[in-house]
Amino acid sequence: MKNNHNICQKPKLAFLIFALAMYAFPLLGNSQENAPPLLALVECMKVMPGNEGNYLEVEKNIWKPLHLERTKQGIIVGWYLYKVWYTGTDDKYNYVTVTLFENPAKMEDPWQNIDPAKILPGVDLDKAMKETGASREMVSSSLIMSQAGEYPVGGPGNFKYLQLDYMKVEQGKDGEYFDAEIDIWKPVHAAFIEAGSRVGWSLWGRVFPTGAGLDYQYVTVNYMSDFSKIDMADYNDAFNKAHAGKSMDELFERTNNSRILVKSELWEVIDKVIIP
């Protein structure tokens, strides 16, 4: 943008982008088989106690209309605002925004032809930028791409919660880890979806920042329709359906040998902008 109120100088490339081809629209939205790969720009926010109302107002009233215009122009395919559950004052972040791109070329200038003055008539843009900065601290950003997914027909739909599991994989073991996720866990998640405890699953690989010295290289995402479905998946039943006659202990051993589960997080969808 080339005006004096360039409200869109939000950092361009941010906290989590996963690495190869994607079957869906997941960490983030509705998915379709054989859809082109989606890139996810994940930005992690630290919002101080007592300031959450201000932060949510800024995201919904200032940034959401701009993201909506970007979807209309085909720059992005979706935007999500998440609250991270079970965080405290010492946690690095408690909110996350995720912006989805279908065309990597769009990321070079992701605010091209977006004029905030037209989209937000009557808004003091300088004041809005100051309010944005005062409402939160952006603590990290990365780029990710989906590598695999399992969903009902039509994708995960109106999911409300995500469980993200962050995986550390030793250098040279990426193939072993990927095979374990696809051979062992993808069929299990299909059984979860059939049973109604989940509405989707996806695997993401970290693209930027990357490197063997980081705390994780991959993330798996479980999609749930409501809070009652959290931790309600029946693993014994799903394994019996997905791997009848196989040793569950051996499959878990193969999984554990391929990666280390670093941490799990629970995210709640607070707001979103997606292509209808």
C-alpha positions as CSV (number, residue, x, y, z in Angstrom):
1,M,0.0,0.0,0.0
2,K,1.2,3.5,-0.8
3,N,-0.6,5.9,1.5
4,N,0.2,7.7,4.7
5,H,-1.9,5.4,6.7
6,N,-0.4,2.0,5.9
7,I,-2.2,0.1,8.5
8,C,-1.2,-3.1,6.9
9,Q,2.5,-3.1,7.9
10,K,1.8,-6.1,10.1
11,P,4.8,-8.4,10.0
12,K,4.5,-10.4,6.8
13,L,5.9,-13.8,7.5
14,A,5.2,-15.4,10.9
15,F,5.0,-18.1,13.5
16,L,4.4,-21.6,12.1
17,I,4.3,-22.8,8.4
18,F,4.3,-26.4,7.6
19,A,6.1,-28.0,4.9
20,L,4.8,-29.9,1.8
21,A,1.6,-30.8,0.0
22,M,-1.8,-30.6,1.7
23,Y,-5.0,-32.5,1.2
24,A,-7.1,-29.9,3.0
25,F,-7.7,-26.7,4.6
26,P,-7.0,-27.6,8.2
27,L,-5.0,-25.9,10.9
28,L,-7.3,-23.5,9.8
29,G,-10.3,-24.2,7.8
30,N,-12.5,-26.2,5.5
31,S,-10.6,-28.8,3.4
32,Q,-11.0,-30.5,0.1
33,E,-9.2,-33.5,-1.3
34,N,-6.8,-32.7,-4.1
35,A,-6.9,-29.0,-3.3
36,P,-3.6,-27.1,-4.0
37,P,-1.2,-26.9,-1.1
38,L,-2.0,-24.2,1.5
39,L,0.5,-22.1,3.3
40,A,-0.3,-21.0,6.8
41,L,1.1,-17.9,8.4
42,V,0.9,-18.4,12.1
43,E,1.4,-15.4,14.4
44,C,1.5,-15.9,18.2
45,M,0.3,-13.1,20.4
46,K,0.9,-12.3,24.1
47,V,-2.1,-10.5,25.6
48,M,-1.7,-9.3,29.1
49,P,-4.3,-9.9,31.8
50,G,-7.0,-7.2,31.7
51,N,-6.3,-6.4,28.1
52,E,-8.1,-9.2,26.3
53,G,-11.2,-7.1,25.6
54,N,-9.1,-4.5,23.9
55,Y,-7.2,-7.0,21.9
56,L,-10.3,-8.9,20.6
57,E,-12.0,-5.6,19.7
58,V,-8.9,-4.6,17.6
59,E,-8.8,-8.0,15.8
60,K,-12.6,-8.0,15.1
61,N,-13.2,-4.4,14.3
62,I,-10.0,-3.4,12.6
63,W,-8.2,-6.4,11.2
64,K,-11.1,-8.8,10.4
65,P,-12.7,-6.4,7.8
66,L,-9.3,-6.1,6.1
67,H,-8.9,-9.9,6.0
68,L,-12.4,-10.2,4.6
69,E,-11.4,-7.9,1.7
70,R,-8.3,-9.9,1.1
71,T,-10.4,-13.1,0.7
72,K,-12.7,-11.3,-1.7
73,Q,-9.7,-10.3,-3.8
74,G,-8.2,-13.8,-3.7
75,I,-5.1,-12.8,-1.8
76,I,-5.8,-15.2,1.0
77,V,-8.2,-18.1,1.4
78,G,-8.9,-17.7,5.1
79,W,-8.0,-16.1,8.5
80,Y,-8.6,-17.6,12.0
81,L,-8.3,-16.1,15.5
82,Y,-7.6,-18.7,18.2
83,K,-7.5,-18.5,22.0
84,V,-4.9,-20.9,23.6
85,W,-6.4,-22.6,26.6
86,Y,-4.7,-23.3,29.9
87,T,-2.1,-20.5,29.8
88,G,-0.7,-18.3,32.5
89,T,1.3,-15.1,32.9
90,D,4.6,-17.0,32.2
91,D,3.5,-18.5,28.9
92,K,4.9,-17.0,25.8
93,Y,1.6,-16.6,24.0
94,N,-2.2,-17.0,24.6
95,Y,-3.7,-16.0,21.3
96,V,-2.8,-17.1,17.7
97,T,-3.9,-15.8,14.3
98,V,-3.5,-18.0,11.3
99,T,-3.7,-16.7,7.7
100,L,-4.1,-19.1,4.8
101,F,-2.6,-18.7,1.4
102,E,-3.2,-20.9,-1.6
103,N,-0.8,-19.1,-4.0
104,P,2.8,-18.7,-2.6
105,A,3.3,-15.7,-4.9
106,K,0.6,-13.8,-3.0
107,M,2.8,-13.9,0.1
108,E,5.4,-11.5,-1.4
109,D,2.9,-8.6,-1.1
110,P,0.0,-9.9,0.9
111,W,-1.6,-6.5,1.3
112,Q,-1.5,-5.5,-2.4
113,N,-4.4,-3.3,-3.5
114,I,-5.8,-3.2,0.1
115,D,-6.7,0.3,1.1
116,P,-7.7,0.5,4.8
117,A,-9.1,4.0,4.3
118,K,-11.8,2.7,2.0
119,I,-12.4,-0.5,4.0
120,L,-12.6,1.4,7.3
121,P,-14.2,4.7,6.5
122,G,-14.1,7.1,9.4
123,V,-11.5,5.2,11.3
124,D,-8.4,7.0,12.6
125,L,-5.8,4.7,11.1
126,D,-2.9,6.1,13.1
127,K,-4.9,5.6,16.3
128,A,-5.9,2.1,15.1
129,M,-2.2,1.1,14.6
130,K,-1.3,2.4,18.1
131,E,-4.2,0.5,19.6
132,T,-3.0,-2.7,17.8
133,G,0.5,-2.4,19.2
134,A,-0.8,-1.6,22.7
135,S,-3.3,-4.5,22.7
136,R,-0.7,-7.3,22.3
137,E,2.9,-8.3,21.7
138,M,3.5,-10.5,18.7
139,V,6.1,-12.9,20.1
140,S,6.7,-15.2,17.1
141,S,5.7,-16.1,13.6
142,S,6.4,-18.9,11.2
143,L,5.3,-20.4,7.9
144,I,3.9,-23.9,7.6
145,M,2.4,-26.2,5.0
146,S,0.1,-29.3,5.4
147,Q,1.5,-32.7,4.4
148,A,-1.5,-35.0,5.0
149,G,-5.0,-35.0,6.3
150,E,-8.0,-37.1,7.1
151,Y,-11.5,-35.6,7.0
152,P,-15.2,-36.4,6.6
153,V,-16.6,-35.7,3.1
154,G,-16.5,-31.9,2.7
155,G,-13.8,-31.3,5.3
156,P,-13.9,-30.6,9.0
157,G,-16.6,-28.0,8.8
158,N,-17.4,-25.8,11.7
159,F,-14.9,-27.2,14.2
160,K,-14.6,-25.3,17.4
161,Y,-11.4,-26.7,19.0
162,L,-8.0,-27.9,17.9
163,Q,-5.6,-30.1,19.7
164,L,-2.1,-29.5,18.4
165,D,0.7,-32.0,19.1
166,Y,4.2,-30.7,18.5
167,M,6.8,-33.3,17.4
168,K,10.6,-33.4,17.6
169,V,12.1,-35.6,14.9
170,E,15.8,-36.5,14.8
171,Q,17.7,-35.4,11.7
172,G,17.5,-38.1,9.0
173,K,14.3,-39.7,10.5
174,D,11.8,-37.6,8.7
175,G,10.8,-40.4,6.3
176,E,10.4,-42.8,9.2
177,Y,8.2,-40.4,11.1
178,F,6.1,-39.5,8.1
179,D,5.5,-43.2,7.3
180,A,4.5,-43.8,10.9
181,E,1.9,-41.0,10.8
182,I,0.5,-42.2,7.4
183,D,0.6,-46.0,8.0
184,I,-0.3,-46.1,11.6
185,W,-2.2,-43.0,12.6
186,K,-4.1,-41.8,9.5
187,P,-6.3,-44.9,9.6
188,V,-6.8,-44.5,13.3
189,H,-8.0,-41.0,12.9
190,A,-10.3,-42.1,10.2
191,A,-11.8,-44.5,12.8
192,F,-12.1,-41.6,15.2
193,I,-14.0,-39.5,12.6
194,E,-16.3,-42.4,11.9
195,A,-17.0,-42.8,15.6
196,G,-17.8,-39.1,15.9
197,S,-15.1,-38.2,18.4
198,R,-13.2,-36.1,15.9
199,V,-14.1,-34.1,12.8
200,G,-10.6,-34.1,11.2
201,W,-6.9,-34.6,11.5
202,S,-3.9,-33.1,9.7
203,L,-0.1,-33.3,9.6
204,W,2.0,-30.2,9.1
205,G,5.7,-29.7,8.6
206,R,7.6,-26.6,9.7
207,V,9.1,-24.6,6.9
208,F,10.3,-21.3,8.4
209,P,12.0,-21.0,10.8
210,T,13.5,-24.5,10.5
211,G,16.6,-26.5,11.5
212,A,17.6,-29.5,13.5
213,G,18.2,-27.4,16.6
214,L,14.6,-26.2,17.0
215,D,12.2,-27.7,19.5
216,Y,9.9,-29.3,17.0
217,Q,9.7,-29.9,13.2
218,Y,6.1,-31.2,12.8
219,V,2.6,-30.6,14.2
220,T,-0.4,-32.8,14.1
221,V,-3.8,-31.2,14.5
222,N,-7.0,-32.9,15.8
223,Y,-10.3,-31.1,15.0
224,M,-13.2,-31.3,17.4
225,S,-16.8,-29.9,17.1
226,D,-17.3,-29.1,20.8
227,F,-15.6,-29.2,24.1
228,S,-17.3,-32.5,25.1
229,K,-15.3,-34.3,22.4
230,I,-11.9,-33.4,23.9
231,D,-10.1,-36.5,25.1
232,M,-13.1,-38.7,24.3
233,A,-11.5,-40.7,21.5
234,D,-11.6,-44.5,22.1
235,Y,-8.0,-45.6,21.1
236,N,-8.6,-49.3,21.7
237,D,-11.7,-49.4,19.4
238,A,-10.0,-47.2,16.8
239,F,-6.9,-49.4,16.7
240,N,-8.9,-52.6,16.4
241,K,-10.8,-51.2,13.4
242,A,-7.7,-49.7,11.7
243,H,-5.2,-52.4,12.5
244,A,-7.1,-55.6,13.2
245,G,-4.7,-58.4,14.2
246,K,-1.7,-56.2,14.8
247,S,0.0,-55.5,18.1
248,M,-1.0,-52.1,19.5
249,D,2.2,-52.1,21.6
250,E,4.4,-52.6,18.6
251,L,2.7,-49.8,16.7
252,F,3.1,-47.4,19.6
253,E,6.8,-48.5,19.9
254,R,7.3,-47.7,16.2
255,T,5.6,-44.3,16.7
256,N,7.7,-43.4,19.8
257,N,10.9,-44.4,18.0
258,S,10.1,-42.0,15.2
259,R,9.6,-38.8,17.2
260,I,9.3,-37.1,20.6
261,L,6.0,-35.5,21.6
262,V,7.2,-32.1,22.8
263,K,3.9,-30.6,24.0
264,S,0.2,-30.4,23.3
265,E,-1.9,-27.3,23.1
266,L,-5.7,-26.7,23.0
267,W,-6.9,-23.9,20.7
268,E,-10.4,-22.5,20.5
269,V,-11.8,-20.7,17.5
270,I,-12.8,-17.2,18.5
271,D,-13.4,-15.7,15.0
272,K,-12.7,-16.4,11.4
273,V,-13.0,-15.2,7.8
274,I,-13.2,-17.9,5.1
275,I,-14.3,-18.2,1.5
276,P,-18.0,-19.3,1.5
